[in-house]
Amino acid sequence: MDFSRFGRWHRALLAALLASGAAAALADDAPGFDRPGWGFATNPLHAGQFAYEQGLPDWSRQRDAGARSDLSMYDSLLRLGLGGGTELQLGGTPYNRLRQTGQPTVHGRGDTTLGLKWVPVVGDVWSWGLLGTAEFTDGARAFRNDHPAYTLGFDATQQTGGKVAFGYYAQWQRSGGKDSVQFAPSIGYQFNPQFGAYLEAMAQHDGTQGFGSEAGTGLAWQPLANLQFDSWVRHRLGGHAPSWEAGLGVAMFFGR
């Protein structure tokens, strides 16, 4: 697979953003980004704004009965602001790389996800929203789900009036006639307008594999209102969950 055009396209897109970024001053009502972390931004895109978020990559490691698997995912998310706190989203993993003990390395595209976000309340203290997604089984055989997955997520953000904010994320998913639920609280600290960090934990019950939990931390650097770089890491606490997860990413939005 030739990645040279892929790399040139990303560099050109980033250069165009930096060239126009000076016009986007840091504003109190600037939209947020859905990465990193389990939840999503409760300060949505305004009407006509467009966002692009990219893992560079996101990675997970799973150990099970002495076998190890490493999955690298270049996950992408496109967001379009429709107004009234509503966003249309299109996501997917254009490229995945899976290495498993005793198996040849596998490459391919993952499934496509279509989503609709609605954030009816954006306040000084509380903001909350809903995100519904449908994930289709159109990826390469090694990376596709066995069944379509339908997810409804709820995210609430609580501002304390200082540098600390709390997040509360809950998710329900149905796939193949089975239900899964997840809850992930977080706490964030904003060192300055450009640089912040967070801690998060997650507990879930999968309809197929049972309970699992993780905890992690991450950093986000936002040199411009419309540009963010992130890094994060998570570790399994117990049950069925990846042993380790980590990622690097970039997110940007266009429009006033």
Backbone torsions as a table, in degrees:
resi	resn	phi	psi	omega
1	MET	NA	132.3	-178.4
2	ASP	-90.9	112.7	-178.4
3	PHE	-98.6	2.8	-176.0
4	SER	-64.5	-42.2	178.6
5	ARG	-68.0	-36.5	176.6
6	PHE	-58.6	-46.7	-179.6
7	GLY	-66.7	-42.2	179.6
8	ARG	-63.6	-38.8	-179.9
9	TRP	-63.1	-43.7	179.4
10	HIS	-65.9	-39.6	178.9
11	ARG	-65.9	-39.3	178.9
12	ALA	-65.6	-40.3	179.7
13	LEU	-64.7	-42.4	179.5
14	LEU	-67.0	-38.7	178.7
15	ALA	-64.0	-40.3	178.4
16	ALA	-63.7	-39.3	178.9
17	LEU	-64.8	-44.8	-179.1
18	LEU	-65.5	-33.8	179.3
19	ALA	-66.4	-33.7	-178.5
20	SER	-98.5	-5.6	-172.1
21	GLY	-68.9	-25.5	-178.9
22	ALA	-60.7	-25.4	-179.6
23	ALA	-77.0	-13.1	-178.1
24	ALA	-101.4	90.4	179.3
25	ALA	-73.5	155.4	177.3
26	LEU	-65.5	118.1	-175.3
27	ALA	-122.9	150.5	-178.8
28	ASP	-64.7	-30.2	-176.4
29	ASP	-99.1	17.3	179.1
30	ALA	-63.8	138.2	178.8
31	PRO	-63.1	158.4	176.0
32	GLY	-99.6	173.3	-179.9
33	PHE	-110.2	149.8	-177.8
34	ASP	-81.0	-15.3	174.5
35	ARG	-110.8	153.1	-3.6
36	PRO	-89.9	-177.7	177.2
37	GLY	103.2	169.4	-177.7
38	TRP	-76.6	-30.7	-175.5
39	GLY	-85.6	-157.4	178.7
40	PHE	-141.7	165.7	-176.3
41	ALA	-72.1	134.1	176.3
42	THR	-102.4	15.5	165.4
43	ASN	-116.9	93.3	-166.5
44	PRO	-76.6	169.3	172.7
45	LEU	-64.5	146.6	174.1
46	HIS	-82.0	167.4	-178.7
47	ALA	-57.4	129.1	178.4
48	GLY	87.5	-11.4	176.7
49	GLN	-77.6	149.6	-177.2
50	PHE	-130.9	135.3	-179.6
51	ALA	-125.7	147.9	177.1
52	TYR	-131.6	125.1	-178.4
53	GLU	-126.2	133.8	-171.0
54	GLN	-139.2	128.4	170.1
55	GLY	-78.7	144.3	-171.2
56	LEU	-129.1	40.7	-3.6
57	PRO	-104.8	-174.2	164.8
58	ASP	-100.8	141.3	-169.4
59	TRP	-134.3	145.2	175.3
60	SER	-140.6	149.1	177.4
61	ARG	-125.2	133.5	179.3
62	GLN	-124.3	130.1	174.4
63	ARG	-115.3	129.8	-177.5
64	ASP	-150.9	117.7	177.0
65	ALA	53.4	42.4	176.7
66	GLY	84.8	-8.8	178.9
67	ALA	-97.6	149.1	-179.6
68	ARG	-126.7	139.8	174.8
69	SER	-131.6	138.6	178.2
70	ASP	-122.5	125.1	-177.9
71	LEU	-120.7	122.4	173.8
72	SER	-107.4	130.0	-174.7
73	MET	-128.5	122.4	173.3
74	TYR	-93.1	72.2	-173.8
75	ASP	-77.5	140.0	-177.3
76	SER	-123.7	145.8	176.5
77	LEU	-137.3	126.7	175.0
78	LEU	-111.1	131.4	-177.3
79	ARG	-127.8	137.8	179.1
80	LEU	-127.9	122.6	177.8
81	GLY	-76.7	127.7	-178.9
82	LEU	-104.3	-9.4	-176.8
83	GLY	95.9	161.1	-179.8
84	GLY	64.2	28.1	-179.4
85	GLY	74.7	17.3	-175.4
86	THR	-111.1	139.9	176.9
87	GLU	-130.8	144.6	169.0
88	LEU	-103.3	132.8	-175.1
89	GLN	-128.0	144.3	174.8
90	LEU	-132.8	121.9	-176.5
91	GLY	-129.6	166.2	177.8
92	GLY	172.6	177.3	177.0
93	THR	-123.3	92.3	-177.1
94	PRO	-59.4	-25.6	179.2
95	TYR	-144.1	131.3	175.9
96	ASN	-129.9	150.3	176.4
97	ARG	-135.7	121.4	-176.2
98	LEU	-119.8	125.0	174.4
99	ARG	-117.2	127.1	179.9
100	GLN	-127.3	146.6	179.9
101	THR	-57.4	125.2	177.2
102	GLY	74.7	8.9	-178.8
103	GLN	-125.2	152.7	175.9
104	PRO	-69.2	150.9	177.7
105	THR	-66.4	136.8	-177.0
106	VAL	-116.2	139.7	178.3
107	HIS	-123.2	154.7	174.9
108	GLY	163.4	176.1	-179.3
109	ARG	-91.9	145.2	177.4
110	GLY	-92.1	-176.3	-178.3
111	ASP	-71.2	160.4	178.0
112	THR	-100.2	140.0	-179.7
113	THR	-122.2	132.4	175.5
114	LEU	-114.1	129.9	-175.0
115	GLY	-136.6	159.5	175.4
116	LEU	-135.6	121.2	179.7
117	LYS	-107.2	141.5	176.8
118	TRP	-136.3	122.7	179.9
119	VAL	-120.6	93.9	-176.0
120	PRO	-79.1	-21.6	-175.5
121	VAL	-126.8	117.2	172.5
122	VAL	-128.0	99.6	-175.5
123	GLY	-118.9	177.1	179.3
124	ASP	-68.6	-29.5	-179.6
125	VAL	-109.1	-53.1	-176.3
126	TRP	-114.0	136.6	169.2
127	SER	-136.1	140.1	179.1
128	TRP	-150.2	158.5	-178.8
129	GLY	-159.0	172.5	179.0
130	LEU	-123.9	144.3	176.6
131	LEU	-135.0	116.0	176.2
132	GLY	-107.3	134.2	-179.3
133	THR	-134.4	153.9	171.8
134	ALA	-126.4	123.0	-179.5
135	GLU	-107.3	124.0	-174.8
136	PHE	-95.8	162.4	-177.6
137	THR	-100.5	61.9	-176.0
138	ASP	-113.4	8.6	-178.8
139	GLY	-82.8	178.4	174.9
140	ALA	-61.8	153.9	-172.1
141	ARG	-54.8	-39.1	-176.8
142	ALA	-73.0	-15.1	-172.5
143	PHE	-122.9	0.0	-178.9
144	ARG	-88.3	152.5	172.0
145	ASN	-73.2	155.9	176.3
146	ASP	-70.7	-29.8	-178.2
147	HIS	-138.1	154.0	172.0
148	PRO	-58.3	148.4	-178.7
149	ALA	-121.6	133.2	180.0
150	TYR	-118.7	124.2	-171.1
151	THR	-126.2	139.8	171.5
152	LEU	-126.4	119.8	-179.7
153	GLY	-115.5	145.8	176.1
154	PHE	-123.1	130.6	179.4
155	ASP	-132.7	132.2	176.4
156	ALA	-126.3	137.6	178.3
157	THR	-117.8	132.5	179.9
158	GLN	-116.9	114.6	176.8
159	GLN	-89.3	138.7	-178.7
160	THR	-96.0	-3.8	-176.5
161	GLY	90.0	-5.3	177.0
162	GLY	-121.2	-138.1	-178.2
163	LYS	-93.4	-4.3	-175.9
164	VAL	-104.4	139.3	174.8
165	ALA	-137.4	149.0	178.5
166	PHE	-114.3	143.2	177.5
167	GLY	-123.8	144.8	-179.5
168	TYR	-134.4	111.3	-177.3
169	TYR	-118.3	132.7	176.2
170	ALA	-133.3	144.8	-175.0
171	GLN	-143.3	139.0	171.4
172	TRP	-120.9	137.4	179.7
173	GLN	-137.0	142.0	176.0
174	ARG	-126.8	130.1	-179.8
175	SER	-153.1	129.9	178.4
176	GLY	60.9	31.8	179.0
177	GLY	78.9	7.9	-179.0
178	LYS	-122.6	148.1	-177.2
179	ASP	-105.9	146.5	173.5
180	SER	-133.1	143.1	178.1
181	VAL	-129.5	153.1	-176.6
182	GLN	-147.2	143.0	174.2
183	PHE	-134.8	131.5	-175.2
184	ALA	-141.1	99.1	172.8
185	PRO	-82.9	156.8	179.4
186	SER	-150.4	160.6	173.9
187	ILE	-133.9	131.6	-178.7
188	GLY	-118.6	149.7	177.8
189	TYR	-130.5	126.4	-179.3
190	GLN	-100.9	105.4	-179.1
191	PHE	-67.0	-39.5	176.7
192	ASN	-157.9	177.8	-176.4
193	PRO	-59.5	-20.2	-176.3
194	GLN	-101.6	-21.3	-168.1
195	PHE	-131.9	127.6	179.7
196	GLY	-142.8	165.2	179.2
197	ALA	-140.5	163.2	179.6
198	TYR	-151.3	157.1	170.2
199	LEU	-120.2	143.3	-179.4
200	GLU	-146.7	155.8	175.0
201	ALA	-137.8	156.3	-176.9
202	MET	-144.3	136.0	171.6
203	ALA	-126.8	139.2	-178.3
204	GLN	-144.5	156.9	170.7
205	HIS	-126.6	114.0	-179.7
206	ASP	-91.5	133.2	-178.0
207	GLY	-62.8	-18.2	-179.6
208	THR	-105.0	-40.9	-169.9
209	GLN	-112.3	-0.7	174.8
210	GLY	87.5	-152.0	-172.5
211	PHE	-83.6	155.4	174.9
212	GLY	-162.9	156.4	-180.0
213	SER	-150.6	151.8	178.4
214	GLU	-144.4	164.6	171.8
215	ALA	-144.8	152.1	-177.7
216	GLY	-164.2	-177.8	179.8
217	THR	-146.3	162.7	-179.7
218	GLY	-158.9	164.1	178.8
219	LEU	-127.6	147.8	175.6
220	ALA	-137.1	129.9	178.0
221	TRP	-118.3	123.1	-175.7
222	GLN	-121.3	83.9	-178.4
223	PRO	-66.8	-26.0	175.9
224	LEU	-130.6	158.3	179.7
225	ALA	-60.2	-27.9	-175.8
226	ASN	-108.6	18.7	-179.3
227	LEU	-143.6	131.4	179.8
228	GLN	-140.5	138.6	170.2
229	PHE	-114.0	144.6	-177.8
230	ASP	-139.6	157.1	170.6
231	SER	-144.9	147.0	-176.2
232	TRP	-157.2	161.1	178.2
233	VAL	-150.0	145.8	177.5
234	ARG	-138.0	156.5	178.3
235	HIS	-138.5	142.9	179.3
236	ARG	-68.0	134.9	173.8
237	LEU	-94.0	-38.4	-179.8
238	GLY	-176.7	166.9	176.5
239	GLY	69.4	-154.4	-177.3
240	HIS	-90.4	110.3	178.2
241	ALA	-166.8	159.1	175.8
242	PRO	-58.0	143.3	178.2
243	SER	-63.1	-45.1	177.7
244	TRP	-141.7	148.5	171.0
245	GLU	-140.1	146.2	178.4
246	ALA	-157.4	164.0	-180.0
247	GLY	-169.0	158.7	169.2
248	LEU	-125.0	148.4	-178.9
249	GLY	-159.7	166.7	175.4
250	VAL	-135.2	145.5	178.8
251	ALA	-141.4	143.3	-177.4
252	MET	-150.7	151.3	172.8
253	PHE	-132.3	156.0	-177.4
254	PHE	-124.0	146.0	177.5
255	GLY	109.2	159.6	-177.8
256	ARG	-89.1	NA	NA
